[in-house]
Amino acid sequence: MKRKLRYGMIGGGPDALIGGVHRVAANLDGQLELVAGAFSSDAGRSRRTGKELFLDPKRVYDNYEEMAKREKDLPESERIDFVSITTPNYLHAQMAATFLTHGFHVVCDKPMTLNLKEARALRALVRRTGKIFGLTHNYTGYPMVKEAREIVRSGKLGKIIKIVTEYSQDWLLDRIEATGQKQATWRMDPELAGMSCCLGDIGTHAENLSRYITGMEIHSLCADLATLVPGRKLEDDASLLLRYRGGAKGVLHCSQVSCGEANNLNIRVYGTRGSLAWRQEQPNELQHAVKGGSTRMLQRGSSRLSAQARKFTRLPAGHPEGFIEAFANIYLEIVSAIRAKIEGQQGTFDFPTVEDGVMGMAFIEAAVESSRSDAKWVRLDGV
């Protein structure tokens, strides 16, 4: 297949943050071309974004339904290969379903849907259509996160007994949604964000990261979701105790009202023979401690790293890589999977899928149920 893949975008118009990140990341490896979009629910704003991106005006659409239909009607040599969904949570399921049923592969921002029922229905549709569905849990794209997973898989940590994950920010310390701040307003609206703000927005990243590195799934949890800034409809802070299948224990804390924290996602994994520690704000380093021995700091770019970590390393050691590159690694693997699907080939690819989306929604719903219950401990069943 000797061409770039063509994609369209929903969302990512004026004042949007994540849409621009998606576009830069998707463009990084020269594998993709943005050719179409419905960038805003406001047709004028959508056309303005399309003009700024130098797209053919005929392929800048007023809404996503029109986009799906008209793209399907184009010749196969012109239509998009997949769509990237970068809208608020409540739109994810219906948009993804529309493009899947029109024959397109889908990349979707997280959380995947508004609730677990929608997530299960979307998973069934992905299975039925046979299309590629990628979920942008982008933190799994970091080379040193992949190195951490390889160390766990190698058995160097022994049996995993404790996992501690934290994701702290302070951008919602003031009630900025009351001033009309766009990103805060929809995240604090249950009709747009779903049943959770903090846990759905950043806590799902922490849960996904721990599951990706360790391969361990939560059996049950005890959650305390709190609204620490008065007047909000959804939580801005969450603390959870976790019990993993296989016996490990865990702690997960996420907060958007922790003064002084920018984007402090970090994880510590403790085993019977060693431990790991990684921080997203210093993503090129991974601490590995050995029981009764030394602690070493592994550096991205080192020739001593696993083949998997080296595969997703873009620059030589000493040249920092970060958020955009990790995002691009997710796109790179999704693109490889779509190419293989188009060419009728099989392969193994490393990116979050619809299954991760279902697990994420099961996690959120169990945590909300636990926080509202006097019994507290809630099992993650029926995923």
Secondary structure in CASP SS format (residue, H / E / C, confidence):
PFRMAT SS
TARGET T0000
AUTHOR 0000-0000-0000
METHOD secondary structure of the structure
MODEL  1
M C 1.00
K C 1.00
R C 1.00
K C 1.00
L E 1.00
R E 1.00
Y E 1.00
G E 1.00
M E 1.00
I E 1.00
G E 1.00
G C 1.00
G C 1.00
P C 1.00
D C 1.00
A C 1.00
L C 1.00
I H 1.00
G H 1.00
G H 1.00
V H 1.00
H H 1.00
R H 1.00
V H 1.00
A H 1.00
A H 1.00
N H 1.00
L C 1.00
D C 1.00
G C 1.00
Q C 1.00
L E 1.00
E E 1.00
L E 1.00
V E 1.00
A E 1.00
G E 1.00
A E 1.00
F C 1.00
S C 1.00
S C 1.00
D C 1.00
A H 1.00
G H 1.00
R H 1.00
S H 1.00
R H 1.00
R H 1.00
T H 1.00
G H 1.00
K H 1.00
E H 1.00
L C 1.00
F C 1.00
L C 1.00
D C 1.00
P H 1.00
K H 1.00
R H 1.00
V E 1.00
Y C 1.00
D C 1.00
N C 1.00
Y H 1.00
E H 1.00
E H 1.00
M H 1.00
A H 1.00
K H 1.00
R H 1.00
E H 1.00
K H 1.00
D H 1.00
L C 1.00
P C 1.00
E C 1.00
S C 1.00
E C 1.00
R C 1.00
I C 1.00
D C 1.00
F E 1.00
V E 1.00
S E 1.00
I E 1.00
T E 1.00
T C 1.00
P C 1.00
N H 1.00
Y H 1.00
L H 1.00
H H 1.00
A H 1.00
Q H 1.00
M H 1.00
A H 1.00
A H 1.00
T H 1.00
F H 1.00
L H 1.00
T H 1.00
H C 1.00
G C 1.00
F C 1.00
H E 1.00
V E 1.00
V E 1.00
C E 1.00
D C 1.00
K C 1.00
P C 1.00
M C 1.00
T C 1.00
L C 1.00
N C 1.00
L H 1.00
K H 1.00
E H 1.00
A H 1.00
R H 1.00
A H 1.00
L H 1.00
R H 1.00
A H 1.00
L H 1.00
V H 1.00
R H 1.00
R H 1.00
T H 1.00
G C 1.00
K C 1.00
I C 1.00
F E 1.00
G E 1.00
L E 1.00
T C 1.00
H C 1.00
N H 1.00
Y H 1.00
T H 1.00
G H 1.00
Y C 1.00
P H 1.00
M H 1.00
V H 1.00
K H 1.00
E H 1.00
A H 1.00
R H 1.00
E H 1.00
I H 1.00
V H 1.00
R H 1.00
S H 1.00
G C 1.00
K C 1.00
L C 1.00
G C 1.00
K C 1.00
I E 1.00
I E 1.00
K E 1.00
I E 1.00
V E 1.00
T E 1.00
E E 1.00
Y E 1.00
S E 1.00
Q C 1.00
D C 1.00
W C 1.00
L C 1.00
L C 1.00
D C 1.00
R C 1.00
I H 1.00
E H 1.00
A H 1.00
T H 1.00
G C 1.00
Q C 1.00
K H 1.00
Q H 1.00
A H 1.00
T H 1.00
W H 1.00
R H 1.00
M C 1.00
D C 1.00
P H 1.00
E H 1.00
L H 1.00
A H 1.00
G C 1.00
M C 1.00
S C 1.00
C C 1.00
C H 1.00
L H 1.00
G H 1.00
D H 1.00
I H 1.00
G H 1.00
T H 1.00
H H 1.00
A H 1.00
E H 1.00
N H 1.00
L H 1.00
S H 1.00
R H 1.00
Y H 1.00
I H 1.00
T H 1.00
G C 1.00
M C 1.00
E C 1.00
I E 1.00
H E 1.00
S E 1.00
L E 1.00
C E 1.00
A E 1.00
D E 1.00
L E 1.00
A E 1.00
T C 1.00
L C 1.00
V C 1.00
P C 1.00
G C 1.00
R C 1.00
K C 1.00
L C 1.00
E C 1.00
D C 1.00
D E 1.00
A E 1.00
S E 1.00
L E 1.00
L E 1.00
L E 1.00
R E 1.00
Y E 1.00
R C 1.00
G C 1.00
G C 1.00
A C 1.00
K E 1.00
G E 1.00
V E 1.00
L E 1.00
H E 1.00
C E 1.00
S E 1.00
Q C 1.00
V C 1.00
S C 1.00
C C 1.00
G C 1.00
E C 1.00
A C 1.00
N C 1.00
N E 1.00
L E 1.00
N E 1.00
I E 1.00
R E 1.00
V E 1.00
Y E 1.00
G E 1.00
T C 1.00
R C 1.00
G E 1.00
S E 1.00
L E 1.00
A E 1.00
W E 1.00
R E 1.00
Q C 1.00
E C 1.00
Q C 1.00
P C 1.00
N C 1.00
E E 1.00
L E 1.00
Q E 1.00
H E 1.00
A E 1.00
V E 1.00
K C 1.00
G C 1.00
G C 1.00
S C 1.00
T E 1.00
R E 1.00
M E 1.00
L E 1.00
Q E 1.00
R C 1.00
G C 1.00
S C 1.00
S C 1.00
R C 1.00
L C 1.00
S C 1.00
A H 1.00
Q H 1.00
A H 1.00
R H 1.00
K H 1.00
F C 1.00
T C 1.00
R C 1.00
L C 1.00
P C 1.00
A C 1.00
G C 1.00
H C 1.00
P C 1.00
E C 1.00
G C 1.00
F H 1.00
I H 1.00
E H 1.00
A H 1.00
F H 1.00
A H 1.00
N H 1.00
I H 1.00
Y H 1.00
L H 1.00
E H 1.00
I H 1.00
V H 1.00
S H 1.00
A H 1.00
I H 1.00
R H 1.00
A H 1.00
K H 1.00
I H 1.00
E C 1.00
G C 1.00
Q C 1.00
Q C 1.00
G C 1.00
T C 1.00
F C 1.00
D C 1.00
F C 1.00
P C 1.00
T C 1.00
V H 1.00
E H 1.00
D H 1.00
G H 1.00
V H 1.00
M H 1.00
G H 1.00
M H 1.00
A H 1.00
F H 1.00
I H 1.00
E H 1.00
A H 1.00
A H 1.00
V H 1.00
E H 1.00
S H 1.00
S H 1.00
R H 1.00
S C 1.00
D C 1.00
A C 1.00
K C 1.00
W C 1.00
V E 1.00
R E 1.00
L C 1.00
D C 1.00
G C 1.00
V C 1.00
END
